[in-house]
Amino acid sequence: MSFNMPIDVNKYIYNASNTIDVNNKNTSYCDINLIEIYIINTDKADKCKSNDIIDVSISTKSNLESFVDNYYKKSRVENYKSYTHKERVYTYELSNDNQYVSSKIKKNLDILENILVICSKNDKQPNYTFPCTNEIDSVAEYIIKEYKISNRISLIMRSDIVDTSNNKEIKTVYIEYRHSNNVDTDKINETINKIIKKLLSQTQ
């Protein structure tokens, strides 16, 4: 699978409306600080299109998971359980009982060929800001394998447990870029696009 539209993070970081010249570094920043880049599962594209769904799960026909495990150096593996209420997520690290609350507000979504880009404002919140309520939007239990590429870029393998009795999981791989105003975005773009090309080569 080829990719002819390279990712440029400046397009998303500078001005949420994407109307400012991305070469003008003196412009003000919008509040996007997290960009997640997924490969769309084209095996299910026709079925998902009729339901307005974008499927980013790993195709059963690809060897993407084994490639990532063998090619990249794993930095951590953690089991999580999270509860979502509106834009806030209460997350437990199941191995050590660490708990934290974060807010994640989607600001932009873009599709470039077979790539999905989600841009968000993501912030840690005090634990008390998560309400005591039975109106939880969703509960998820999952495993995160992180392959740290740089201080700002990680490759994430996420396995959502959907059926514990049958060990059924939905697996997703994505690139996570955590933005800071002082980074060299040219280097960031180069790194991200190299990863995309490697991942796409395993989905054919």
N, C-alpha and C positions, 0 to 999 in steps of 0.2 A: 504494500500500500504506500503510495507516494504522498508527499505533502508539499504543495507548491505555494502556500501562503504562510511564510514564517511569522511566528509570534513576535509582536513588539509590545512590551509591557508599558512603554510610554503612552501608547494609545489609550490605555485604561487608567493609568495613574494620573496623567495630566488632564484635569477637567473631565468630569463624569459625562459631559455631553459629547466628548471626543471632537470638539470643534477647534481647539487650540493647536497651533503648529507644534508638533512633538519635538522639533529641533530647538525650540525656544525654551531653554532650561530656566529662564528667569520668571516663568509664569507661576502662578500659585498652584498648589497641590489640592486635589480633592481629598476626601477622607478615606479612600480605598487603601487598605494596608495588607490585604490578603488576596492572592490570585491563585485559583486552583484550575489545573488544566487536565482534562480527561480525554481519553480516546473513546469515541462513540462505537458501540457494538453494531456494526453494519449487518451482522447476521440477522438481527431482529428489527432492522430499520423499517421495513414495510409494515410489520405488525404494530410497531410503536407509533408510527406516523398516524395511523388511523385513530389512535387513542391519545394523541398529543403528548407522547412520552418520549423522553430521550434516554435510551438505555446505555449506560456506561459500564455495565458489568463485563468481566473478562469473558470473551468467547470461549466456548468449550473446544473450538477448533484450533485455538492458538496455543503456543507454548510460552505465553508471556510471563506467567508466574515463575516457571522454572528458570527462564532467561534472567529475570530480575534478580532472583535469589543467587544465581551463579555469577552474574556480571557485576553487580553492585555490592558494596560492603554494607551489611546490615549494622545499624547503630543501636537499635533498641526494638524490643517486642513487648507490647503491653496489652492486657485485657481491660476493657472498659464496659461500663454500663452508664447510659446517659438518659436523662429525662428532659424533654423539650416542652417549654411553655412559651408560646409566641416567639420572640427573638432570643430568649434566654435558654441556655442549656446547662443543666446541673450534671456534672460528670464525676463518676467514681473510677479510680484506678483500682481494680479488684485485687491486685497482688499486694498492695500496701495500704489500702483504705484512704489514699489521698483523695481529696474532694475539692472541686473548684467550679465556679460559675463563670460562664462567658456569654457574651452577646455576639450574634453574627447576623448582620443585616446585609442582604444581597443588594448591590448597587447596580450591577450590570451583568448581562449574559450575552455571550457572543458565540456563534458557530462559524468556524473556518474549516470548510471541507468536512473532514471526519474528526475534528477537534472541537471540544466544548470548553469554553473559558468562562469561569464564574468569578466575578470580582465582588469582594465583600469588605465591609468594615467590621473588624473582629477585635473585641476588647475583653480583657479579664474584668470581672465584676466581683464586688464583695459577696460572700456566700449568702448573706442575709437578704440580698435583693431577689433571690429566687423565692416566689411566693409559696406559702403553705396552701396548696390547692389540690383538689381531685381532678381538676380540669387539665390534665396533662395531654398535650397534643400527640406525643409519641414517646415510646420507650425503645431503646436499642441496646443490644449487647453485641460487642464486636471486638476483634483483635486488630491492632495496628502494628504493622512492621514498618519501621522507618529506615530508609537508606539515605543517610545525610550526604548531600553532594557538596554543600558549602554552608556558610553560616546562615544564608538566607534561603537556600533551595534544598528541598528534600523530595525524594521519591517515596510515595506512601503506598503500601499495599494494605488495603482494608478488607477484612472478612467479616461480614455481618451474619450472625447466627440467626437463621430464620426457623429452624426446626431442630431443637436440641436432641429429641429422641432418635432422629435419623441422621444427626450430624450434617444437616444440610446448611450450606453457606452460600452467600452471594459475595463474590470477590470483585474488588474494584482496585485499579491502580491509577494514581494521578500524581501530577507534579504540584508541589505546594511552594509558592514563593511568598515570603513574608517581607513586605516592602519597608524600606527606610529611606529617608530623604537624601542621605549622603552616599548612596550606592552608585556604582558604575553600571548604569542600565545597559550599556552596550555589551558589557561582559555577561550580565544577567541574560540578555537575549541570546547571546551565543551559546551559553550553557544550556538554556531551556530548549532551544531548537535542536541541539545535538541529542539531547535525551529523547525528544519527540521522534526524531528520525530512527533512533535505535529501537524505540518501542514499536513504532509502526512497521519496522522490518520483521517483527515477530508476529504480526497479525495477518500476514498474507496466507 
